[in-house]
Amino acid sequence: MNSQKLCLGASLLAALQLITNVATAAEPAQRAVQTTNWSLGLVASDSDTKDSTSNGTFGVNGIATLPIGDLFGASVQGNYSRTTARTSDVLFDVASENSSRQTCRFNNSDAAVSVFARKPTLGRISASYGKGSVSSDCGDESVFVSTGDDSMGIDYYRVAAEAYLWNFTLGAVHTSTEPEDGEKLESDIFNASWYPLDNLKVTLSGGDLYDQDTYGIEIEHQPEFMGNSLGVALGYSVIDRDQEIGTINFSVVYHFGPKVELKRRDRSYR
């Protein structure tokens, strides 16, 4: 009788081990990017410079992210936006004394490629190269100082690192921007993100933006009733200088591909 019980117990243990092994094999491997995915978004911002100019921007952006083996991933990103600068505080419309506001428009476009290494349980390091252009629509006599023309090319290089610590992510980004025929600009930004919920992220940032102190806050949410596909973000940032610049940012992004929580998306998909 005892031998039968022992055999039955051994059989149950063997079956349990087999089920565990099958379940483990069925789970997807922890890769830098779990699967190819992409997103498309709308962005808007409004900036005000104390006692001077202000401007509004509206644009679209898209990004595709794909795995390269288990440890590496890559992304390709493109952006286009149009900025309207309100300059009545510094420019006067001599054609009409009744004019209360004079505007100037800029078209901005850029594309960037990034490669990165990531362990979803530890963090990520990345390097990026981007190229863009800015053109003005401000009249025949409007030119950029560095080029003497109404358009200007921009190259930028970026390295970044982030660490995943439970419900927190700590990161740092260094960007080198090289305007066409202009002086190279450097910036260092540090950020800390907290996930009070898997679909809610609060990020605080601060650092040195082109020799100007800057700090900000952003809240990003991915509503579950939208099927874990639509994300919205609202942020406010300040560049601290004699003429302080405050900027409000808002974005709506639709994610194509896997329907996952925001925290998992940040650490395994983008």
DOLOMAR-297305 format. One record per residue (C-alpha): chain; residue in three letters; x, y, z; residue number from 0. Coordinates in Angstrom, 3 decimals. Example, Ala and Ser with C-alpha at 12.3 -4.5 7.8 and 13.67 -1.06 7.14 Angstrom:
REM DOLOMAR-297305
PT  mol  type  xx  yy  zz  seq
PT  A  ALA  12.300  -4.500  7.800  0
PT  A  SER  13.670  -1.060  7.140  1
REM end
This chain:
REM DOLOMAR-297305
PT  mol  type  xx  yy  zz  seq
PT  A  MET  0.000  0.000  0.000  0
PT  A  ASN  2.810  2.364  0.963  1
PT  A  SER  4.627  1.547  -2.258  2
PT  A  GLN  1.491  2.401  -4.256  3
PT  A  LYS  1.246  5.759  -2.450  4
PT  A  LEU  4.900  6.459  -3.146  5
PT  A  CYS  4.451  5.636  -6.822  6
PT  A  LEU  1.343  7.804  -7.006  7
PT  A  GLY  3.159  10.708  -5.285  8
PT  A  ALA  6.141  10.381  -7.595  9
PT  A  SER  3.853  10.359  -10.630  10
PT  A  LEU  2.062  13.510  -9.435  11
PT  A  LEU  5.391  15.272  -8.839  12
PT  A  ALA  6.622  14.285  -12.292  13
PT  A  ALA  3.382  15.536  -13.883  14
PT  A  LEU  3.597  18.808  -11.956  15
PT  A  GLN  7.189  19.299  -13.092  16
PT  A  LEU  6.192  18.607  -16.702  17
PT  A  ILE  3.316  21.121  -16.519  18
PT  A  THR  5.658  23.733  -15.006  19
PT  A  ASN  8.218  23.204  -17.771  20
PT  A  VAL  5.550  23.502  -20.483  21
PT  A  ALA  4.169  26.705  -18.921  22
PT  A  THR  7.667  28.191  -18.678  23
PT  A  ALA  8.388  27.333  -22.304  24
PT  A  ALA  5.102  28.926  -23.330  25
PT  A  GLU  6.034  32.277  -21.750  26
PT  A  PRO  7.741  34.695  -24.180  27
PT  A  ALA  11.446  35.243  -23.653  28
PT  A  GLN  12.482  38.517  -22.030  29
PT  A  ARG  13.835  40.424  -25.024  30
PT  A  ALA  14.906  44.027  -25.477  31
PT  A  VAL  11.772  44.478  -27.616  32
PT  A  GLN  9.147  41.772  -27.309  33
PT  A  THR  7.828  42.273  -30.840  34
PT  A  THR  7.784  44.858  -33.621  35
PT  A  ASN  5.332  47.672  -32.899  36
PT  A  TRP  4.662  51.255  -33.906  37
PT  A  SER  2.678  54.300  -32.867  38
PT  A  LEU  1.248  57.493  -34.334  39
PT  A  GLY  0.538  60.633  -32.341  40
PT  A  LEU  -0.583  64.252  -32.309  41
PT  A  VAL  1.338  66.802  -30.245  42
PT  A  ALA  0.548  70.371  -29.256  43
PT  A  SER  2.338  72.913  -27.101  44
PT  A  ASP  2.090  76.539  -26.063  45
PT  A  SER  5.122  78.510  -24.856  46
PT  A  ASP  5.170  81.939  -23.249  47
PT  A  THR  8.269  84.031  -22.679  48
PT  A  LYS  7.932  86.515  -19.819  49
PT  A  ASP  7.544  90.087  -21.141  50
PT  A  SER  8.337  88.952  -24.673  51
PT  A  THR  7.289  86.480  -27.383  52
PT  A  SER  5.032  83.462  -27.195  53
PT  A  ASN  4.266  80.686  -29.655  54
PT  A  GLY  2.084  77.670  -30.294  55
PT  A  THR  3.038  74.405  -32.012  56
PT  A  PHE  0.955  71.592  -33.490  57
PT  A  GLY  2.340  68.490  -35.156  58
PT  A  VAL  2.355  64.761  -35.797  59
PT  A  ASN  4.920  62.087  -35.056  60
PT  A  GLY  5.372  58.395  -35.699  61
PT  A  ILE  7.766  55.784  -34.362  62
PT  A  ALA  8.443  52.126  -35.180  63
PT  A  THR  10.384  49.865  -32.803  64
PT  A  LEU  11.750  46.420  -33.611  65
PT  A  PRO  13.868  43.737  -31.914  66
PT  A  ILE  17.413  42.841  -32.963  67
PT  A  GLY  18.017  39.510  -31.285  68
PT  A  ASP  17.306  39.219  -27.556  69
PT  A  LEU  19.462  42.012  -26.154  70
PT  A  PHE  19.215  44.788  -28.754  71
PT  A  GLY  16.494  46.844  -30.384  72
PT  A  ALA  16.143  49.760  -32.791  73
PT  A  SER  13.628  52.481  -33.555  74
PT  A  VAL  12.937  54.873  -36.413  75
PT  A  GLN  11.096  58.117  -35.700  76
PT  A  GLY  9.747  60.976  -37.808  77
PT  A  ASN  8.172  64.307  -36.786  78
PT  A  TYR  6.548  67.267  -38.488  79
PT  A  SER  5.186  70.377  -36.782  80
PT  A  ARG  4.216  73.977  -37.507  81
PT  A  THR  4.928  76.756  -35.040  82
PT  A  THR  3.196  80.122  -34.943  83
PT  A  ALA  5.119  82.770  -33.008  84
PT  A  ARG  3.199  85.731  -31.627  85
PT  A  THR  5.636  88.627  -31.651  86
PT  A  SER  3.596  91.756  -30.968  87
PT  A  ASP  5.677  92.572  -27.899  88
PT  A  VAL  8.868  92.963  -29.917  89
PT  A  LEU  7.714  93.784  -33.462  90
PT  A  PHE  5.485  96.596  -34.685  91
PT  A  ASP  3.364  96.342  -37.814  92
PT  A  VAL  4.096  99.671  -39.514  93
PT  A  ALA  1.411  98.975  -42.143  94
PT  A  SER  -1.393  99.165  -39.588  95
PT  A  GLU  -1.298  100.927  -36.254  96
PT  A  ASN  -4.485  99.094  -35.337  97
PT  A  SER  -2.805  95.712  -35.585  98
PT  A  SER  -2.692  94.097  -32.156  99
PT  A  ARG  -0.620  91.050  -33.033  100
PT  A  GLN  1.959  90.098  -35.639  101
PT  A  THR  2.745  86.440  -36.288  102
PT  A  CYS  5.541  84.440  -37.835  103
PT  A  ARG  5.348  80.757  -38.817  104
PT  A  PHE  7.989  78.038  -38.834  105
PT  A  ASN  7.874  74.531  -40.338  106
PT  A  ASN  9.847  71.899  -38.443  107
PT  A  SER  10.649  68.373  -39.624  108
PT  A  ASP  13.127  65.743  -38.467  109
PT  A  ALA  13.859  62.018  -38.499  110
PT  A  ALA  15.962  59.948  -36.115  111
PT  A  VAL  17.349  56.423  -35.769  112
PT  A  SER  18.116  54.861  -32.378  113
PT  A  VAL  19.789  51.624  -31.321  114
PT  A  PHE  19.686  50.341  -27.766  115
PT  A  ALA  20.466  47.470  -25.432  116
PT  A  ARG  17.952  46.547  -22.748  117
PT  A  LYS  17.255  44.029  -20.024  118
PT  A  PRO  13.573  44.439  -19.067  119
PT  A  THR  14.413  43.697  -15.421  120
PT  A  LEU  17.353  46.128  -15.230  121
PT  A  GLY  17.276  49.057  -17.666  122
PT  A  ARG  18.315  50.395  -21.038  123
PT  A  ILE  21.138  52.321  -22.738  124
PT  A  SER  20.726  53.923  -26.172  125
PT  A  ALA  22.384  56.057  -28.836  126
PT  A  SER  20.555  58.147  -31.460  127
PT  A  TYR  21.261  60.246  -34.520  128
PT  A  GLY  18.755  62.684  -35.947  129
PT  A  LYS  18.585  65.165  -38.794  130
PT  A  GLY  16.032  67.920  -39.261  131
PT  A  SER  15.271  71.254  -40.833  132
PT  A  VAL  13.488  74.475  -39.914  133
PT  A  SER  12.072  76.910  -42.462  134
PT  A  SER  10.443  80.263  -41.797  135
PT  A  ASP  7.401  81.903  -43.324  136
PT  A  CYS  7.884  85.424  -41.975  137
PT  A  GLY  8.293  87.594  -45.031  138
PT  A  ASP  10.973  88.190  -47.646  139
PT  A  GLU  13.422  89.746  -45.195  140
PT  A  SER  13.238  86.974  -42.584  141
PT  A  VAL  16.432  84.907  -42.432  142
PT  A  PHE  18.314  82.757  -39.919  143
PT  A  VAL  21.453  84.419  -38.596  144
PT  A  SER  23.708  81.368  -39.064  145
PT  A  THR  22.691  80.587  -42.663  146
PT  A  GLY  21.561  83.945  -44.076  147
PT  A  ASP  18.601  82.076  -45.570  148
PT  A  ASP  15.011  81.321  -44.588  149
PT  A  SER  15.834  77.676  -43.782  150
PT  A  MET  18.317  75.900  -41.542  151
PT  A  GLY  19.437  72.284  -41.184  152
PT  A  ILE  20.015  70.664  -37.788  153
PT  A  ASP  21.930  67.524  -36.765  154
PT  A  TYR  21.743  66.044  -33.296  155
PT  A  TYR  23.324  63.170  -31.393  156
PT  A  ARG  21.912  61.683  -28.211  157
PT  A  VAL  22.982  59.111  -25.632  158
PT  A  ALA  20.683  58.005  -22.828  159
PT  A  ALA  20.510  55.526  -19.963  160
PT  A  GLU  17.736  54.471  -17.624  161
PT  A  ALA  17.440  52.063  -14.697  162
PT  A  TYR  14.285  50.168  -13.703  163
PT  A  LEU  13.767  50.028  -9.935  164
PT  A  TRP  10.440  48.416  -9.012  165
PT  A  ASN  7.802  51.086  -9.800  166
PT  A  PHE  10.437  53.744  -10.523  167
PT  A  THR  12.598  54.572  -13.535  168
PT  A  LEU  15.653  56.812  -13.245  169
PT  A  GLY  17.184  58.243  -16.416  170
PT  A  ALA  19.667  60.681  -17.930  171
PT  A  VAL  19.943  62.073  -21.483  172
PT  A  HIS  22.808  63.975  -23.110  173
PT  A  THR  22.056  65.733  -26.417  174
PT  A  SER  24.448  67.519  -28.748  175
PT  A  THR  22.703  69.753  -31.307  176
PT  A  GLU  24.547  71.192  -34.308  177
PT  A  PRO  22.634  73.893  -36.260  178
PT  A  GLU  23.815  74.483  -39.819  179
PT  A  ASP  26.794  76.884  -39.777  180
PT  A  GLY  26.036  77.583  -36.115  181
PT  A  GLU  27.538  76.890  -32.711  182
PT  A  LYS  27.079  73.431  -31.212  183
PT  A  LEU  24.662  73.274  -28.275  184
PT  A  GLU  24.815  70.788  -25.398  185
PT  A  SER  22.138  69.712  -22.935  186
PT  A  ASP  21.886  67.274  -20.017  187
PT  A  ILE  18.487  66.271  -18.651  188
PT  A  PHE  17.787  63.977  -15.684  189
PT  A  ASN  14.405  62.452  -14.976  190
PT  A  ALA  12.637  60.233  -12.465  191
PT  A  SER  9.375  58.427  -13.234  192
PT  A  TRP  6.920  56.758  -10.871  193
PT  A  TYR  4.152  54.314  -11.750  194
PT  A  PRO  1.488  54.558  -9.013  195
PT  A  LEU  -0.583  52.333  -11.332  196
PT  A  ASP  0.519  50.160  -14.226  197
PT  A  ASN  -1.268  52.531  -16.633  198
PT  A  LEU  -0.249  55.819  -15.000  199
PT  A  LYS  3.180  57.483  -14.987  200
PT  A  VAL  4.363  60.704  -13.307  201
PT  A  THR  7.731  62.067  -14.473  202
PT  A  LEU  9.832  64.835  -12.930  203
PT  A  SER  12.744  66.248  -14.953  204
PT  A  GLY  15.476  68.819  -14.564  205
PT  A  GLY  18.833  69.761  -15.959  206
PT  A  ASP  20.839  72.063  -18.175  207
PT  A  LEU  19.180  72.892  -21.502  208
PT  A  TYR  21.659  74.813  -23.693  209
PT  A  ASP  23.216  76.613  -20.693  210
PT  A  GLN  19.789  77.356  -19.189  211
PT  A  ASP  18.364  75.609  -16.108  212
PT  A  THR  15.144  73.738  -16.882  213
PT  A  TYR  12.682  71.622  -14.926  214
PT  A  GLY  9.286  70.103  -15.568  215
PT  A  ILE  6.584  67.566  -14.783  216
PT  A  GLU  4.546  65.260  -17.048  217
PT  A  ILE  1.636  62.907  -16.388  218
PT  A  GLU  0.973  60.101  -18.866  219
PT  A  HIS  -2.074  57.823  -18.770  220
PT  A  GLN  -3.190  54.879  -20.871  221
PT  A  PRO  -6.939  54.360  -20.185  222
PT  A  GLU  -7.941  50.718  -19.899  223
PT  A  PHE  -11.369  51.375  -21.445  224
PT  A  MET  -9.535  52.310  -24.665  225
PT  A  GLY  -8.107  48.806  -24.848  226
PT  A  ASN  -4.587  49.733  -23.673  227
PT  A  SER  -3.947  51.281  -27.094  228
PT  A  LEU  -4.464  55.022  -26.621  229
PT  A  GLY  -2.155  57.127  -24.453  230
PT  A  VAL  -2.480  60.759  -23.380  231
PT  A  ALA  0.154  62.975  -21.758  232
PT  A  LEU  0.085  66.458  -20.232  233
PT  A  GLY  3.184  68.310  -19.090  234
PT  A  TYR  4.551  71.661  -18.010  235
PT  A  SER  8.185  72.786  -18.179  236
PT  A  VAL  10.086  75.977  -17.357  237
PT  A  ILE  13.389  77.338  -18.663  238
PT  A  ASP  14.703  79.468  -15.815  239
PT  A  ARG  16.421  82.624  -17.055  240
PT  A  ASP  15.923  86.407  -16.994  241
PT  A  GLN  13.028  86.023  -19.434  242
PT  A  GLU  11.486  82.826  -18.083  243
PT  A  ILE  9.881  80.495  -20.640  244
PT  A  GLY  6.953  78.313  -19.586  245
PT  A  THR  5.651  75.572  -21.898  246
PT  A  ILE  2.505  73.439  -21.707  247
PT  A  ASN  2.638  70.189  -23.709  248
PT  A  PHE  -0.190  67.848  -24.648  249
PT  A  SER  -0.077  64.686  -26.751  250
PT  A  VAL  -2.338  61.835  -27.835  251
PT  A  VAL  -0.714  58.629  -29.117  252
PT  A  TYR  -2.246  55.491  -30.586  253
PT  A  HIS  -0.187  52.308  -30.229  254
PT  A  PHE  -0.481  49.637  -32.906  255
PT  A  GLY  0.371  46.067  -31.995  256
PT  A  PRO  0.272  44.454  -28.539  257
PT  A  LYS  -2.298  45.755  -26.045  258
PT  A  VAL  -0.256  46.026  -22.849  259
PT  A  GLU  -0.125  48.228  -19.747  260
PT  A  LEU  1.880  51.462  -19.899  261
PT  A  LYS  4.583  50.265  -17.500  262
PT  A  ARG  5.172  47.106  -19.518  263
PT  A  ARG  5.057  49.048  -22.793  264
PT  A  ASP  7.786  51.424  -21.576  265
PT  A  ARG  10.054  48.576  -20.442  266
PT  A  SER  9.475  45.938  -23.124  267
PT  A  TYR  8.098  47.552  -26.271  268
PT  A  ARG  9.420  51.105  -26.795  269
REM end
